[in-house]
């Protein structure tokens, strides 16, 4: 990505089975918004909790963490409904995304938090997450989002094949060297 300029972003739209960076379109930023931009299974929820503790200086939050700091890209409700809920928040907002920086609009007066994790750890954590996923619940949620297939359907049958895919296959057309 030679010559990438933050002011040019977003330059890509990331659409996955259950998340879509297009949901940021029309979002009204505020000065001081906190963006937690991290790869899945890399400490996102942990970072959300730390940010919430720093913002509220209390263990009692006004909402559950997933409502206080929603995953904007997750396709579970309408984009308009998500934006409406975010606009109603009266405190400093903490926004969760798994979208890479080239898929987000840059706001100089916001704060961006990123946590990195060894890709091998991410893989093991993701496989553990998938192994603990209730496939019936996953299919129901996928159907509610209009999907015929699930993440589980995309996975190879064995851990060895999954690791090979993780290292060599990307999900997006521009990914040439694997998921991490």
VMD Tcl script that builds the backbone (N, CA, C; Angstrom):
set m [mol new atoms 540]
animate dup $m
set s [atomselect $m all]
$s set {name element resname resid chain x y z} {
  {N N UNK 1 A 0.847 -1.173 0.000}
  {CA C UNK 1 A 0.000 0.000 0.000}
  {C C UNK 1 A 0.893 1.237 0.000}
  {N N UNK 2 A 1.691 1.369 -0.996}
  {CA C UNK 2 A 2.632 2.473 -1.114}
  {C C UNK 2 A 1.905 3.805 -1.192}
  {N N UNK 3 A 2.365 4.763 -0.404}
  {CA C UNK 3 A 1.805 6.104 -0.467}
  {C C UNK 3 A 0.448 6.261 0.194}
  {N N UNK 4 A 0.053 5.357 1.078}
  {CA C UNK 4 A -1.245 5.457 1.742}
  {C C UNK 4 A -1.291 6.717 2.592}
  {N N UNK 5 A -2.321 7.511 2.394}
  {CA C UNK 5 A -2.517 8.757 3.126}
  {C C UNK 5 A -3.792 8.614 3.951}
  {N N UNK 6 A -3.719 8.881 5.243}
  {CA C UNK 6 A -4.881 8.719 6.119}
  {C C UNK 6 A -6.092 9.507 5.644}
  {N N UNK 7 A -5.854 10.664 5.054}
  {CA C UNK 7 A -6.973 11.492 4.600}
  {C C UNK 7 A -7.718 10.859 3.419}
  {N N UNK 8 A -7.092 9.892 2.732}
  {CA C UNK 8 A -7.734 9.220 1.598}
  {C C UNK 8 A -8.658 8.086 2.036}
  {N N UNK 9 A -8.560 7.672 3.276}
  {CA C UNK 9 A -9.337 6.530 3.756}
  {C C UNK 9 A -10.811 6.900 3.882}
  {N N UNK 10 A -11.721 5.964 3.735}
  {CA C UNK 10 A -11.437 4.568 3.447}
  {C C UNK 10 A -11.178 4.337 1.951}
  {N N UNK 11 A -10.244 3.443 1.698}
  {CA C UNK 11 A -9.959 3.099 0.304}
  {C C UNK 11 A -10.482 1.711 -0.040}
  {N N UNK 12 A -10.943 0.974 0.979}
  {CA C UNK 12 A -11.503 -0.362 0.761}
  {C C UNK 12 A -12.754 -0.534 1.603}
  {N N UNK 13 A -13.604 -1.416 1.119}
  {CA C UNK 13 A -14.758 -1.835 1.913}
  {C C UNK 13 A -14.553 -3.300 2.253}
  {N N UNK 14 A -14.628 -3.604 3.527}
  {CA C UNK 14 A -14.462 -4.969 4.001}
  {C C UNK 14 A -15.839 -5.555 4.284}
  {N N UNK 15 A -16.208 -6.584 3.532}
  {CA C UNK 15 A -17.473 -7.287 3.759}
  {C C UNK 15 A -17.158 -8.750 4.023}
  {N N UNK 16 A -17.656 -9.223 5.121}
  {CA C UNK 16 A -17.440 -10.591 5.561}
  {C C UNK 16 A -18.820 -11.195 5.764}
  {N N UNK 17 A -18.890 -12.432 6.166}
  {CA C UNK 17 A -20.194 -13.046 6.387}
  {C C UNK 17 A -21.033 -12.291 7.402}
  {N N UNK 18 A -20.402 -11.846 8.483}
  {CA C UNK 18 A -21.195 -11.226 9.544}
  {C C UNK 18 A -20.764 -9.814 9.899}
  {N N UNK 19 A -19.863 -9.230 9.150}
  {CA C UNK 19 A -19.507 -7.828 9.390}
  {C C UNK 19 A -19.232 -7.111 8.083}
  {N N UNK 20 A -19.455 -5.791 8.122}
  {CA C UNK 20 A -19.366 -4.969 6.913}
  {C C UNK 20 A -18.898 -3.566 7.297}
  {N N UNK 21 A -17.750 -3.168 6.772}
  {CA C UNK 21 A -17.230 -1.833 7.092}
  {C C UNK 21 A -18.089 -0.728 6.495}
  {N N UNK 22 A -18.962 -1.061 5.555}
  {CA C UNK 22 A -19.875 -0.071 4.988}
  {C C UNK 22 A -20.832 0.511 6.015}
  {N N UNK 23 A -20.965 -0.142 7.165}
  {CA C UNK 23 A -21.849 0.363 8.219}
  {C C UNK 23 A -21.334 1.657 8.839}
  {N N UNK 24 A -20.073 2.024 8.558}
  {CA C UNK 24 A -19.534 3.295 9.035}
  {C C UNK 24 A -20.032 4.461 8.193}
  {N N UNK 25 A -20.501 4.195 6.982}
  {CA C UNK 25 A -20.984 5.266 6.106}
  {C C UNK 25 A -22.157 5.977 6.769}
  {N N UNK 26 A -22.060 7.282 6.881}
  {CA C UNK 26 A -23.108 8.070 7.521}
  {C C UNK 26 A -22.911 8.256 9.016}
  {N N UNK 27 A -21.924 7.585 9.590}
  {CA C UNK 27 A -21.633 7.726 11.018}
  {C C UNK 27 A -21.172 9.155 11.301}
  {N N UNK 28 A -21.699 9.758 12.368}
  {CA C UNK 28 A -21.351 11.127 12.765}
  {C C UNK 28 A -20.347 11.072 13.917}
  {N N UNK 29 A -19.076 11.335 13.627}
  {CA C UNK 29 A -18.065 11.272 14.684}
  {C C UNK 29 A -18.159 12.459 15.634}
  {N N UNK 30 A -17.598 12.270 16.819}
  {CA C UNK 30 A -17.480 13.348 17.799}
  {C C UNK 30 A -16.015 13.472 18.193}
  {N N UNK 31 A -15.633 14.673 18.523}
  {CA C UNK 31 A -14.286 14.894 19.034}
  {C C UNK 31 A -14.105 14.046 20.289}
  {N N UNK 32 A -12.999 13.340 20.361}
  {CA C UNK 32 A -12.724 12.518 21.533}
  {C C UNK 32 A -13.230 11.091 21.455}
  {N N UNK 33 A -13.952 10.735 20.387}
  {CA C UNK 33 A -14.365 9.337 20.235}
  {C C UNK 33 A -13.135 8.440 20.348}
  {N N UNK 34 A -13.329 7.275 20.938}
  {CA C UNK 34 A -12.256 6.292 21.065}
  {C C UNK 34 A -12.591 5.124 20.143}
  {N N UNK 35 A -11.706 4.853 19.199}
  {CA C UNK 35 A -11.874 3.744 18.264}
  {C C UNK 35 A -10.951 2.610 18.704}
  {N N UNK 36 A -11.529 1.460 18.970}
  {CA C UNK 36 A -10.730 0.281 19.281}
  {C C UNK 36 A -10.698 -0.551 18.011}
  {N N UNK 37 A -9.563 -0.496 17.336}
  {CA C UNK 37 A -9.377 -1.099 16.011}
  {C C UNK 37 A -8.385 -2.241 16.147}
  {N N UNK 38 A -8.890 -3.426 16.200}
  {CA C UNK 38 A -8.036 -4.553 16.485}
  {C C UNK 38 A -8.516 -5.777 15.725}
  {N N UNK 39 A -7.607 -6.624 15.327}
  {CA C UNK 39 A -7.967 -7.883 14.681}
  {C C UNK 39 A -8.761 -8.729 15.674}
  {N N UNK 40 A -9.697 -9.523 15.143}
  {CA C UNK 40 A -10.472 -10.411 16.005}
  {C C UNK 40 A -9.536 -11.334 16.789}
  {N N UNK 41 A -9.963 -11.692 17.983}
  {CA C UNK 41 A -9.244 -12.585 18.893}
  {C C UNK 41 A -7.882 -12.022 19.309}
  {N N UNK 42 A -7.795 -10.683 19.350}
  {CA C UNK 42 A -6.519 -10.047 19.693}
  {C C UNK 42 A -6.617 -9.112 20.891}
  {N N UNK 43 A -7.632 -9.262 21.691}
  {CA C UNK 43 A -7.736 -8.442 22.891}
  {C C UNK 43 A -8.711 -7.287 22.778}
  {N N UNK 44 A -9.649 -7.375 21.849}
  {CA C UNK 44 A -10.591 -6.283 21.634}
  {C C UNK 44 A -11.451 -6.033 22.872}
  {N N UNK 45 A -12.090 -7.064 23.383}
  {CA C UNK 45 A -12.982 -6.899 24.534}
  {C C UNK 45 A -12.192 -6.446 25.762}
  {N N UNK 46 A -11.023 -6.987 25.934}
  {CA C UNK 46 A -10.132 -6.587 27.029}
  {C C UNK 46 A -9.831 -5.090 26.926}
  {N N UNK 47 A -9.522 -4.620 25.709}
  {CA C UNK 47 A -9.218 -3.205 25.493}
  {C C UNK 47 A -10.466 -2.344 25.700}
  {N N UNK 48 A -11.629 -2.835 25.284}
  {CA C UNK 48 A -12.881 -2.107 25.526}
  {C C UNK 48 A -13.097 -1.900 27.027}
  {N N UNK 49 A -12.857 -2.945 27.803}
  {CA C UNK 49 A -13.054 -2.857 29.251}
  {C C UNK 49 A -12.093 -1.843 29.862}
  {N N UNK 50 A -10.838 -1.870 29.457}
  {CA C UNK 50 A -9.861 -0.909 29.978}
  {C C UNK 50 A -10.292 0.516 29.624}
  {N N UNK 51 A -10.694 0.734 28.373}
  {CA C UNK 51 A -11.129 2.071 27.948}
  {C C UNK 51 A -12.349 2.521 28.746}
  {N N UNK 52 A -13.309 1.623 28.955}
  {CA C UNK 52 A -14.518 1.979 29.713}
  {C C UNK 52 A -14.171 2.324 31.159}
  {N N UNK 53 A -13.270 1.574 31.760}
  {CA C UNK 53 A -12.857 1.879 33.132}
  {C C UNK 53 A -12.188 3.246 33.210}
  {N N UNK 54 A -11.395 3.585 32.206}
  {CA C UNK 54 A -10.737 4.894 32.193}
  {C C UNK 54 A -11.735 6.028 31.942}
  {N N UNK 55 A -12.683 5.804 31.048}
  {CA C UNK 55 A -13.677 6.841 30.739}
  {C C UNK 55 A -14.603 7.076 31.927}
  {N N UNK 56 A -15.126 6.017 32.514}
  {CA C UNK 56 A -16.142 6.154 33.563}
  {C C UNK 56 A -15.565 6.206 34.972}
  {N N UNK 57 A -14.318 5.785 35.151}
  {CA C UNK 57 A -13.684 5.807 36.471}
  {C C UNK 57 A -14.538 5.093 37.512}
  {N N UNK 58 A -15.197 4.027 37.083}
  {CA C UNK 58 A -16.112 3.308 37.957}
  {C C UNK 58 A -16.331 1.919 37.375}
  {N N UNK 59 A -16.701 0.972 38.230}
  {CA C UNK 59 A -17.029 -0.374 37.764}
  {C C UNK 59 A -18.466 -0.478 37.278}
  {N N UNK 60 A -19.297 0.489 37.638}
  {CA C UNK 60 A -20.701 0.487 37.226}
  {C C UNK 60 A -20.851 1.340 35.975}
  {N N UNK 61 A -21.048 0.671 34.838}
  {CA C UNK 61 A -21.223 1.375 33.569}
  {C C UNK 61 A -22.706 1.644 33.336}
  {N N UNK 62 A -23.038 2.663 32.533}
  {CA C UNK 62 A -24.445 2.959 32.265}
  {C C UNK 62 A -25.147 1.894 31.425}
  {N N UNK 63 A -24.381 1.062 30.734}
  {CA C UNK 63 A -24.926 0.001 29.886}
  {C C UNK 63 A -23.995 -1.203 29.952}
  {N N UNK 64 A -24.466 -2.389 29.533}
  {CA C UNK 64 A -23.536 -3.512 29.386}
  {C C UNK 64 A -22.449 -3.145 28.365}
  {N N UNK 65 A -21.278 -3.721 28.505}
  {CA C UNK 65 A -20.136 -3.349 27.670}
  {C C UNK 65 A -20.432 -3.456 26.174}
  {N N UNK 66 A -21.152 -4.503 25.753}
  {CA C UNK 66 A -21.422 -4.662 24.317}
  {C C UNK 66 A -22.389 -3.606 23.778}
  {N N UNK 67 A -23.151 -2.952 24.638}
  {CA C UNK 67 A -24.013 -1.844 24.207}
  {C C UNK 67 A -23.296 -0.505 24.370}
  {N N UNK 68 A -22.509 -0.407 25.408}
  {CA C UNK 68 A -21.722 0.794 25.669}
  {C C UNK 68 A -20.688 1.005 24.565}
  {N N UNK 69 A -20.090 -0.083 24.126}
  {CA C UNK 69 A -19.032 -0.056 23.122}
  {C C UNK 69 A -19.364 -1.084 22.043}
  {N N UNK 70 A -20.319 -0.761 21.180}
  {CA C UNK 70 A -20.789 -1.755 20.212}
  {C C UNK 70 A -19.786 -2.008 19.089}
  {N N UNK 71 A -19.900 -3.203 18.520}
  {CA C UNK 71 A -19.121 -3.567 17.337}
  {C C UNK 71 A -19.886 -3.007 16.143}
  {N N UNK 72 A -19.431 -1.879 15.630}
  {CA C UNK 72 A -20.150 -1.136 14.593}
  {C C UNK 72 A -20.362 -1.979 13.343}
  {N N UNK 73 A -19.360 -2.746 12.946}
  {CA C UNK 73 A -19.392 -3.484 11.679}
  {C C UNK 73 A -20.315 -4.700 11.705}
  {N N UNK 74 A -20.677 -5.191 12.881}
  {CA C UNK 74 A -21.467 -6.416 12.987}
  {C C UNK 74 A -22.860 -6.198 12.411}
  {N N UNK 75 A -23.247 -7.083 11.517}
  {CA C UNK 75 A -24.508 -6.931 10.789}
  {C C UNK 75 A -25.619 -7.664 11.546}
  {N N UNK 76 A -26.082 -7.056 12.629}
  {CA C UNK 76 A -27.168 -7.671 13.397}
  {C C UNK 76 A -28.421 -6.813 13.425}
  {N N UNK 77 A -28.271 -5.540 13.165}
  {CA C UNK 77 A -29.423 -4.647 13.095}
  {C C UNK 77 A -29.157 -3.660 11.964}
  {N N UNK 78 A -30.074 -2.768 11.722}
  {CA C UNK 78 A -29.883 -1.829 10.617}
  {C C UNK 78 A -28.788 -0.822 10.961}
  {N N UNK 79 A -28.128 -0.344 9.932}
  {CA C UNK 79 A -27.102 0.681 10.110}
  {C C UNK 79 A -27.711 1.914 10.756}
  {N N UNK 80 A -28.897 2.290 10.330}
  {CA C UNK 80 A -29.567 3.470 10.870}
  {C C UNK 80 A -29.831 3.314 12.364}
  {N N UNK 81 A -30.258 2.127 12.770}
  {CA C UNK 81 A -30.527 1.875 14.190}
  {C C UNK 81 A -29.235 1.971 15.004}
  {N N UNK 82 A -28.152 1.416 14.471}
  {CA C UNK 82 A -26.856 1.498 15.158}
  {C C UNK 82 A -26.430 2.956 15.314}
  {N N UNK 83 A -26.529 3.738 14.238}
  {CA C UNK 83 A -26.131 5.149 14.293}
  {C C UNK 83 A -27.013 5.929 15.273}
  {N N UNK 84 A -28.288 5.600 15.314}
  {CA C UNK 84 A -29.216 6.268 16.233}
  {C C UNK 84 A -28.819 6.001 17.691}
  {N N UNK 85 A -28.496 4.744 17.995}
  {CA C UNK 85 A -28.078 4.402 19.366}
  {C C UNK 85 A -26.772 5.111 19.730}
  {N N UNK 86 A -25.847 5.182 18.778}
  {CA C UNK 86 A -24.576 5.866 19.053}
  {C C UNK 86 A -24.785 7.361 19.253}
  {N N UNK 87 A -25.659 7.961 18.472}
  {CA C UNK 87 A -25.944 9.395 18.612}
  {C C UNK 87 A -26.566 9.711 19.963}
  {N N UNK 88 A -27.312 8.763 20.518}
  {CA C UNK 88 A -27.986 8.977 21.803}
  {C C UNK 88 A -27.020 8.891 22.991}
  {N N UNK 89 A -25.850 8.330 22.798}
  {CA C UNK 89 A -24.893 8.223 23.897}
  {C C UNK 89 A -24.386 9.614 24.271}
  {N N UNK 90 A -24.480 9.965 25.540}
  {CA C UNK 90 A -24.124 11.308 26.027}
  {C C UNK 90 A -22.703 11.382 26.573}
  {N N UNK 91 A -22.053 10.270 26.703}
  {CA C UNK 91 A -20.712 10.212 27.259}
  {C C UNK 91 A -19.703 10.021 26.128}
  {N N UNK 92 A -18.444 10.011 26.484}
  {CA C UNK 92 A -17.390 9.773 25.493}
  {C C UNK 92 A -17.561 8.364 24.934}
  {N N UNK 93 A -17.673 8.271 23.630}
  {CA C UNK 93 A -18.003 6.990 23.005}
  {C C UNK 93 A -16.761 6.125 22.788}
  {N N UNK 94 A -16.974 4.822 22.971}
  {CA C UNK 94 A -15.938 3.811 22.757}
  {C C UNK 94 A -16.467 2.900 21.656}
  {N N UNK 95 A -15.822 2.924 20.504}
  {CA C UNK 95 A -16.327 2.260 19.309}
  {C C UNK 95 A -15.440 1.077 18.934}
  {N N UNK 96 A -16.048 -0.085 18.776}
  {CA C UNK 96 A -15.308 -1.304 18.448}
  {C C UNK 96 A -15.376 -1.574 16.951}
  {N N UNK 97 A -14.234 -1.932 16.375}
  {CA C UNK 97 A -14.211 -2.358 14.978}
  {C C UNK 97 A -13.093 -3.364 14.760}
  {N N UNK 98 A -13.328 -4.281 13.836}
  {CA C UNK 98 A -12.276 -5.182 13.368}
  {C C UNK 98 A -11.824 -4.766 11.970}
  {N N UNK 99 A -12.311 -3.634 11.492}
  {CA C UNK 99 A -11.937 -3.144 10.167}
  {C C UNK 99 A -10.523 -2.564 10.201}
  {N N UNK 100 A -9.670 -2.977 9.268}
  {CA C UNK 100 A -8.338 -2.367 9.177}
  {C C UNK 100 A -8.431 -0.873 8.870}
  {N N UNK 101 A -7.375 -0.149 9.181}
  {CA C UNK 101 A -7.363 1.307 9.062}
  {C C UNK 101 A -7.696 1.800 7.658}
  {N N UNK 102 A -7.320 1.049 6.618}
  {CA C UNK 102 A -7.616 1.513 5.260}
  {C C UNK 102 A -9.096 1.383 4.906}
  {N N UNK 103 A -9.887 0.815 5.810}
  {CA C UNK 103 A -11.325 0.705 5.604}
  {C C UNK 103 A -12.132 1.674 6.452}
  {N N UNK 104 A -11.437 2.544 7.190}
  {CA C UNK 104 A -12.097 3.505 8.076}
  {C C UNK 104 A -11.753 4.932 7.679}
  {N N UNK 105 A -12.675 5.834 7.954}
  {CA C UNK 105 A -12.380 7.256 7.777}
  {C C UNK 105 A -11.573 7.712 8.989}
  {N N UNK 106 A -10.528 8.476 8.745}
  {CA C UNK 106 A -9.656 8.962 9.809}
  {C C UNK 106 A -10.216 10.254 10.385}
  {N N UNK 107 A -10.256 10.356 11.699}
  {CA C UNK 107 A -10.700 11.563 12.391}
  {C C UNK 107 A -9.571 12.002 13.318}
  {N N UNK 108 A -8.929 13.110 12.985}
  {CA C UNK 108 A -7.738 13.563 13.718}
  {C C UNK 108 A -8.023 13.872 15.185}
  {N N UNK 109 A -9.267 14.216 15.511}
  {CA C UNK 109 A -9.585 14.566 16.897}
  {C C UNK 109 A -10.118 13.373 17.705}
  {N N UNK 110 A -9.987 12.182 17.146}
  {CA C UNK 110 A -10.375 10.956 17.849}
  {C C UNK 110 A -9.121 10.268 18.382}
  {N N UNK 111 A -9.326 9.243 19.169}
  {CA C UNK 111 A -8.225 8.427 19.670}
  {C C UNK 111 A -8.409 7.016 19.123}
  {N N UNK 112 A -7.331 6.450 18.633}
  {CA C UNK 112 A -7.349 5.109 18.055}
  {C C UNK 112 A -6.478 4.191 18.904}
  {N N UNK 113 A -7.058 3.089 19.349}
  {CA C UNK 113 A -6.326 2.090 20.120}
  {C C UNK 113 A -6.218 0.825 19.280}
  {N N UNK 114 A -5.027 0.279 19.216}
  {CA C UNK 114 A -4.782 -0.946 18.469}
  {C C UNK 114 A -4.008 -1.899 19.357}
  {N N UNK 115 A -4.399 -3.156 19.349}
  {CA C UNK 115 A -3.674 -4.185 20.083}
  {C C UNK 115 A -3.261 -5.249 19.079}
  {N N UNK 116 A -2.002 -5.602 19.083}
  {CA C UNK 116 A -1.508 -6.674 18.225}
  {C C UNK 116 A -1.299 -7.939 19.040}
  {N N UNK 117 A -1.373 -9.053 18.366}
  {CA C UNK 117 A -1.164 -10.341 19.023}
  {C C UNK 117 A -0.462 -11.253 18.028}
  {N N UNK 118 A 0.391 -12.097 18.511}
  {CA C UNK 118 A 1.085 -13.052 17.660}
  {C C UNK 118 A 0.044 -13.828 16.843}
  {N N UNK 119 A 0.174 -13.858 15.511}
  {CA C UNK 119 A -0.820 -14.541 14.669}
  {C C UNK 119 A -1.024 -16.006 15.024}
  {N N UNK 120 A -0.009 -16.662 15.565}
  {CA C UNK 120 A -0.181 -18.060 15.979}
  {C C UNK 120 A -1.161 -18.143 17.141}
  {N N UNK 121 A -1.060 -17.195 18.074}
  {CA C UNK 121 A -2.005 -17.145 19.193}
  {C C UNK 121 A -3.414 -16.835 18.701}
  {N N UNK 122 A -3.511 -15.915 17.738}
  {CA C UNK 122 A -4.819 -15.566 17.170}
  {C C UNK 122 A -5.458 -16.809 16.560}
  {N N UNK 123 A -4.673 -17.579 15.814}
  {CA C UNK 123 A -5.193 -18.798 15.189}
  {C C UNK 123 A -5.725 -19.766 16.240}
  {N N UNK 124 A -4.930 -20.042 17.262}
  {CA C UNK 124 A -5.348 -20.985 18.303}
  {C C UNK 124 A -6.602 -20.468 19.004}
  {N N UNK 125 A -6.643 -19.183 19.307}
  {CA C UNK 125 A -7.811 -18.594 19.958}
  {C C UNK 125 A -9.045 -18.681 19.059}
  {N N UNK 126 A -8.866 -18.417 17.767}
  {CA C UNK 126 A -9.995 -18.491 16.831}
  {C C UNK 126 A -10.515 -19.923 16.717}
  {N N UNK 127 A -9.624 -20.898 16.650}
  {CA C UNK 127 A -10.066 -22.292 16.552}
  {C C UNK 127 A -10.768 -22.717 17.837}
  {N N UNK 128 A -10.271 -22.270 18.977}
  {CA C UNK 128 A -10.926 -22.549 20.248}
  {C C UNK 128 A -12.319 -21.921 20.259}
  {N N UNK 129 A -12.406 -20.681 19.783}
  {CA C UNK 129 A -13.695 -19.986 19.686}
  {C C UNK 129 A -14.657 -20.775 18.793}
  {N N UNK 130 A -14.179 -21.201 17.627}
  {CA C UNK 130 A -15.040 -21.946 16.695}
  {C C UNK 130 A -15.456 -23.294 17.274}
  {N N UNK 131 A -14.524 -23.963 17.958}
  {CA C UNK 131 A -14.854 -25.259 18.556}
  {C C UNK 131 A -15.921 -25.126 19.635}
  {N N UNK 132 A -16.017 -23.963 20.264}
  {CA C UNK 132 A -17.014 -23.727 21.307}
  {C C UNK 132 A -18.281 -23.066 20.782}
  {N N UNK 133 A -18.355 -22.886 19.472}
  {CA C UNK 133 A -19.530 -22.262 18.866}
  {C C UNK 133 A -20.645 -23.288 18.720}
  {N N UNK 134 A -21.825 -22.929 19.158}
  {CA C UNK 134 A -23.006 -23.763 18.956}
  {C C UNK 134 A -23.453 -23.561 17.513}
  {N N UNK 135 A -23.274 -24.579 16.682}
  {CA C UNK 135 A -23.547 -24.463 15.246}
  {C C UNK 135 A -25.018 -24.129 14.990}
  {N N UNK 136 A -25.924 -24.635 15.810}
  {CA C UNK 136 A -27.353 -24.334 15.626}
  {C C UNK 136 A -27.629 -22.846 15.864}
  {N N UNK 137 A -27.024 -22.292 16.907}
  {CA C UNK 137 A -27.170 -20.857 17.185}
  {C C UNK 137 A -26.514 -20.050 16.064}
  {N N UNK 138 A -25.334 -20.484 15.618}
  {CA C UNK 138 A -24.634 -19.793 14.531}
  {C C UNK 138 A -25.494 -19.766 13.261}
  {N N UNK 139 A -26.135 -20.891 12.926}
  {CA C UNK 139 A -26.993 -20.945 11.730}
  {C C UNK 139 A -28.211 -20.026 11.870}
  {N N UNK 140 A -28.785 -19.989 13.074}
  {CA C UNK 140 A -29.934 -19.112 13.312}
  {C C UNK 140 A -29.534 -17.648 13.137}
  {N N UNK 141 A -28.410 -17.256 13.736}
  {CA C UNK 141 A -27.936 -15.875 13.600}
  {C C UNK 141 A -27.596 -15.548 12.147}
  {N N UNK 142 A -26.965 -16.494 11.460}
  {CA C UNK 142 A -26.622 -16.276 10.048}
  {C C UNK 142 A -27.888 -16.046 9.228}
  {N N UNK 143 A -28.912 -16.841 9.479}
  {CA C UNK 143 A -30.170 -16.682 8.746}
  {C C UNK 143 A -30.792 -15.319 9.022}
  {N N UNK 144 A -30.719 -14.862 10.279}
  {CA C UNK 144 A -31.246 -13.537 10.623}
  {C C UNK 144 A -30.500 -12.429 9.893}
  {N N UNK 145 A -29.220 -12.674 9.577}
  {CA C UNK 145 A -28.413 -11.690 8.850}
  {C C UNK 145 A -28.506 -11.895 7.337}
  {N N UNK 146 A -29.318 -12.872 6.912}
  {CA C UNK 146 A -29.501 -13.110 5.487}
  {C C UNK 146 A -28.438 -13.987 4.855}
  {N N UNK 147 A -27.688 -14.714 5.665}
  {CA C UNK 147 A -26.624 -15.580 5.145}
  {C C UNK 147 A -27.077 -17.031 5.088}
  {N N UNK 148 A -26.708 -17.697 4.017}
  {CA C UNK 148 A -26.990 -19.123 3.875}
  {C C UNK 148 A -25.878 -19.979 4.481}
  {N N UNK 149 A -24.669 -19.409 4.569}
  {CA C UNK 149 A -23.539 -20.158 5.106}
  {C C UNK 149 A -23.015 -19.470 6.361}
  {N N UNK 150 A -22.224 -20.209 7.115}
  {CA C UNK 150 A -21.659 -19.698 8.362}
  {C C UNK 150 A -20.134 -19.775 8.306}
  {N N UNK 151 A -19.497 -19.190 9.285}
  {CA C UNK 151 A -18.042 -19.289 9.398}
  {C C UNK 151 A -17.638 -20.757 9.491}
  {N N UNK 152 A -18.376 -21.537 10.263}
  {CA C UNK 152 A -18.075 -22.959 10.408}
  {C C UNK 152 A -18.063 -23.650 9.052}
  {N N UNK 153 A -18.977 -23.269 8.156}
  {CA C UNK 153 A -19.023 -23.873 6.820}
  {C C UNK 153 A -17.762 -23.591 6.009}
  {N N UNK 154 A -17.098 -22.488 6.296}
  {CA C UNK 154 A -15.902 -22.099 5.537}
  {C C UNK 154 A -14.632 -22.786 6.023}
  {N N UNK 155 A -14.683 -23.379 7.202}
  {CA C UNK 155 A -13.480 -23.964 7.793}
  {C C UNK 155 A -13.168 -25.334 7.207}
  {N N UNK 156 A -11.881 -25.600 7.036}
  {CA C UNK 156 A -11.436 -26.927 6.625}
  {C C UNK 156 A -11.758 -27.922 7.740}
  {N N UNK 157 A -11.729 -29.196 7.391}
  {CA C UNK 157 A -12.138 -30.229 8.337}
  {C C UNK 157 A -11.144 -30.487 9.466}
  {N N UNK 158 A -9.848 -30.377 9.177}
  {CA C UNK 158 A -8.853 -30.706 10.201}
  {C C UNK 158 A -8.095 -29.455 10.636}
  {N N UNK 159 A -7.510 -29.536 11.824}
  {CA C UNK 159 A -6.695 -28.427 12.335}
  {C C UNK 159 A -5.530 -28.134 11.389}
  {N N UNK 160 A -4.935 -29.184 10.829}
  {CA C UNK 160 A -3.800 -29.001 9.920}
  {C C UNK 160 A -4.227 -28.222 8.678}
  {N N UNK 161 A -5.380 -28.595 8.108}
  {CA C UNK 161 A -5.880 -27.881 6.920}
  {C C UNK 161 A -6.266 -26.444 7.271}
  {N N UNK 162 A -6.823 -26.260 8.452}
  {CA C UNK 162 A -7.194 -24.909 8.888}
  {C C UNK 162 A -5.960 -24.023 9.026}
  {N N UNK 163 A -4.900 -24.579 9.606}
  {CA C UNK 163 A -3.665 -23.814 9.757}
  {C C UNK 163 A -3.084 -23.459 8.391}
  {N N UNK 164 A -3.086 -24.410 7.474}
  {CA C UNK 164 A -2.576 -24.131 6.123}
  {C C UNK 164 A -3.393 -23.014 5.477}
  {N N UNK 165 A -4.710 -23.086 5.583}
  {CA C UNK 165 A -5.575 -22.025 5.040}
  {C C UNK 165 A -5.266 -20.688 5.704}
  {N N UNK 166 A -5.105 -20.703 7.014}
  {CA C UNK 166 A -4.834 -19.490 7.791}
  {C C UNK 166 A -3.577 -18.795 7.282}
  {N N UNK 167 A -2.580 -19.594 6.939}
  {CA C UNK 167 A -1.295 -19.043 6.517}
  {C C UNK 167 A -1.226 -18.704 5.031}
  {N N UNK 168 A -2.077 -19.324 4.207}
  {CA C UNK 168 A -1.906 -19.179 2.754}
  {C C UNK 168 A -3.096 -18.581 2.014}
  {N N UNK 169 A -4.275 -18.580 2.621}
  {CA C UNK 169 A -5.474 -18.077 1.942}
  {C C UNK 169 A -5.979 -16.828 2.632}
  {N N UNK 170 A -6.256 -15.811 1.876}
  {CA C UNK 170 A -6.887 -14.631 2.441}
  {C C UNK 170 A -8.386 -14.694 2.215}
  {N N UNK 171 A -9.128 -13.934 2.971}
  {CA C UNK 171 A -10.579 -13.883 2.772}
  {C C UNK 171 A -10.944 -12.877 1.687}
  {N N UNK 172 A -10.238 -11.761 1.659}
  {CA C UNK 172 A -10.538 -10.698 0.710}
  {C C UNK 172 A -9.662 -10.843 -0.525}
  {N N UNK 173 A -10.148 -10.371 -1.676}
  {CA C UNK 173 A -9.428 -10.571 -2.938}
  {C C UNK 173 A -8.012 -10.004 -2.916}
  {N N UNK 174 A -7.765 -8.976 -2.117}
  {CA C UNK 174 A -6.433 -8.370 -2.078}
  {C C UNK 174 A -5.506 -9.068 -1.079}
  {N N UNK 175 A -6.042 -9.988 -0.284}
  {CA C UNK 175 A -5.210 -10.763 0.643}
  {C C UNK 175 A -4.524 -11.881 -0.131}
  {N N UNK 176 A -3.228 -11.850 -0.177}
  {CA C UNK 176 A -2.485 -12.851 -0.942}
  {C C UNK 176 A -1.712 -13.823 -0.060}
  {N N UNK 177 A -1.608 -13.521 1.230}
  {CA C UNK 177 A -0.731 -14.343 2.057}
  {C C UNK 177 A -1.381 -14.817 3.353}
  {N N UNK 178 A -2.654 -15.044 3.356}
  {CA C UNK 178 A -3.296 -15.610 4.534}
  {C C UNK 178 A -4.019 -14.587 5.389}
  {N N UNK 179 A -4.785 -15.093 6.340}
  {CA C UNK 179 A -5.634 -14.248 7.177}
  {C C UNK 179 A -4.871 -13.262 8.053}
  {N N UNK 180 A -3.798 -13.718 8.729}
  {CA C UNK 180 A -3.170 -12.749 9.635}
  {C C UNK 180 A -2.448 -11.680 8.860}
}
mol reanalyze $m
mol bondsrecalc $m
mol representation Tube
mol addrep $m
